[in-house]
Amino acid sequence: MQDFLKFKFSNDLRPENRIPELERVYRQAKELIEIEDLDKNSLIIDAGSSYGHVIRAIAPTGCQVYSFEAHPLFYGFLVRDYSDLENVVLSNKAVWCENEVRKFYFKESREDLNGGATLMSEKSNIT
C-alpha cells in the first residue's frame, strides 16, 4: 500500500503533506476513480468506513461499495447518510482474516471521534 500511496497519488495527497486526514482520504478516493477507471462494473470494499468519506467519493460512480464499520457510533452515521443508496451495502462488522467472533474495544471517550478501536484489552484508553 505504501508504494501505491507513494507513486500513484498526486504529490499533495501523500501522507507527509498537511491536508487534514479525512479530506485527504476523500481526495484520494476521488483520484482512485480515475486511476482505476472505476465505473458501475467495479466493486469496492471499504474496510473501516469511519465517517464515509470513501463512500461519498466513490458511490456516485455507480460501482458496488461494501462498507464495513464496527464502531456503532460511526455505523450510525453511515446508516443516516448512505443507507438509501442502492449500490452501497453497509455492515456493522469489522474485517478480519478468519470467520470468527472477536471482542472489539473502543476508545473510552465518545468525544474522541477518530474511529479508533483495538483487539487488545490491555490498552488503557478503551472500553
Rosetta blueprint (number, residue, H / E / L):
1 M L
2 Q H
3 D H
4 F H
5 L H
6 K H
7 F H
8 K H
9 F L
10 S L
11 N H
12 D H
13 L H
14 R L
15 P L
16 E L
17 N L
18 R L
19 I L
20 P L
21 E H
22 L H
23 E H
24 R H
25 V H
26 Y H
27 R H
28 Q H
29 A H
30 K H
31 E H
32 L H
33 I H
34 E H
35 I H
36 E L
37 D L
38 L L
39 D L
40 K L
41 N L
42 S L
43 L E
44 I E
45 I E
46 D E
47 A E
48 G L
49 S L
50 S L
51 Y L
52 G L
53 H H
54 V H
55 I H
56 R H
57 A H
58 I H
59 A H
60 P H
61 T H
62 G L
63 C L
64 Q E
65 V E
66 Y E
67 S E
68 F E
69 E L
70 A L
71 H L
72 P H
73 L H
74 F H
75 Y H
76 G H
77 F H
78 L H
79 V H
80 R H
81 D H
82 Y H
83 S L
84 D L
85 L L
86 E L
87 N L
88 V E
89 V E
90 L E
91 S E
92 N L
93 K L
94 A L
95 V L
96 W L
97 C L
98 E L
99 N L
100 E L
101 V L
102 R L
103 K L
104 F L
105 Y E
106 F E
107 K E
108 E L
109 S L
110 R L
111 E L
112 D L
113 L L
114 N L
115 G L
116 G L
117 A E
118 T E
119 L L
120 M L
121 S L
122 E L
123 K L
124 S L
125 N L
126 I E
127 T L
